[in-house]
């Protein structure tokens, strides 16, 4: 079960601005750079991302029904800032826990389990 939406709202206004200061530079934290589907505004959303053979998998801590996930799906991709590098990602696909955790380090899996993460966004690198 994803984290509650009330916590998501709190994180959006309080925690995310702080996390943006180091997300994208300290793994597994990364920044998804995407455009609002209605506003056209560029957003930078902190996430936990893990590399795969041909792309990245992102833990959906609030589930797949969030604005940033819908923005990425509708756009067909996004940029991912990881370790100071920018990756162009395409073909967003939501997968379940079994597939999503294949590329997650063993040390991180228990934390994702405690957070109730059961969905992941898998994308290929362009």
ZICORPE-V249908 format. One record per residue. SS is DSSP state (@ for helix, = for strand, . for the rest). BURIAL is I if it has 24 or more other C-alpha atoms within 12 Angstrom, else O. D_FIRST is the distance of its C-alpha to the first C-alpha in whole Angstrom. Layout:
BEGIN
SS,BURIAL,D_FIRST + SS,BURIAL,D_FIRST
END
This chain:
BEGIN
.,O,0 + .,I,4 + .,I,7 + .,O,9 + @,O,11 + @,O,14 + @,O,13 + @,I,14 + @,O,17 + @,O,18 + @,O,18 + @,I,19 + @,O,22 + @,O,23 + @,O,21 + @,I,21 + @,O,25 + @,O,25 + @,O,23 + .,I,25 + .,O,28 + .,O,27 + .,I,24 + .,I,26 + .,O,28 + .,O,26 + .,O,24 + .,I,21 + =,I,21 + =,I,22 + =,I,23 + =,I,22 + =,I,25 + =,I,25 + =,I,27 + .,O,26 + .,O,26 + .,O,28 + .,O,29 + .,O,30 + .,O,29 + =,O,29 + =,I,25 + =,I,24 + =,I,21 + =,I,20 + =,I,17 + =,I,17 + =,I,19 + =,I,21 + =,I,24 + .,O,24 + .,O,28 + .,O,28 + =,I,25 + =,I,22 + =,I,18 + =,I,16 + =,I,13 + .,I,11 + .,I,9 + .,I,9 + .,I,8 + .,I,11 + .,O,12 + .,I,14 + @,I,18 + @,I,18 + @,I,17 + @,I,19 + @,I,22 + @,I,22 + @,I,21 + @,O,24 + @,O,26 + .,O,26 + =,I,25 + =,I,25 + =,I,27 + =,I,25 + =,I,27 + =,I,27 + .,O,29 + .,O,32 + =,O,32 + =,O,31 + =,I,29 + =,I,29 + =,I,26 + =,I,26 + =,O,25 + =,I,21 + =,I,19 + =,I,15 + =,O,14 + =,O,12 + @,I,11 + @,O,15 + @,O,17 + @,I,15 + @,I,16 + @,O,19 + @,I,20 + .,I,18 + .,O,21 + @,O,20 + @,O,20 + @,O,17 + @,O,15 + @,O,15 + @,O,14 + @,I,11 + @,O,10 + @,O,10 + .,O,8 + .,O,5 + .,I,7 + .,I,7 + =,I,9 + =,I,13 + =,I,16 + =,I,19 + =,I,22 + =,I,26 + =,O,28 + .,O,31
END
